[in-house]
Amino acid sequence: MKTLREVKKGQTARVVKLTGEGPVRRRIMDMGITKGVEVYVRKVAPLGDPVEVTVRGYELSLRKADAEMIEVE
């Protein structure tokens, strides 16, 4: 299974599962990243942190650690 962290710039992926625990997982879900939603990767910073994505029509920046908790297909 690959994570959102591994998706390249310009690609779209569908969220399969969130692997985070407690408050971190809740925060990711509150940002609109839930199972089944499509995420488009707009930009990845030179060192990989942060990852800029478009979810449900709005733009979002995620830390590398958070992106690794989001399993996609």
C-alpha positions, 0 to 999 in steps of 0.5 A: 500500500502506498501513502500520500507522501509517495504520490508525485506532483500532478497526480491524483489519488484516492484515500483508502485508509488513515493510519494515524492515532487519536488527535492526529487522525481526527485533525486529518479527518477534520481537514476533509481527508476521509476514506474514498475522497480524491486528493490531487497533489499540487506541489511538493517542497524541495525537501519533501515538507510540506506537501500541497494538495487539493481536497474537496475543492480547497488547498491544503498543506500537509506535513510529511509525517501526516502525509505518511499516515494517509494510505492511497491507491 
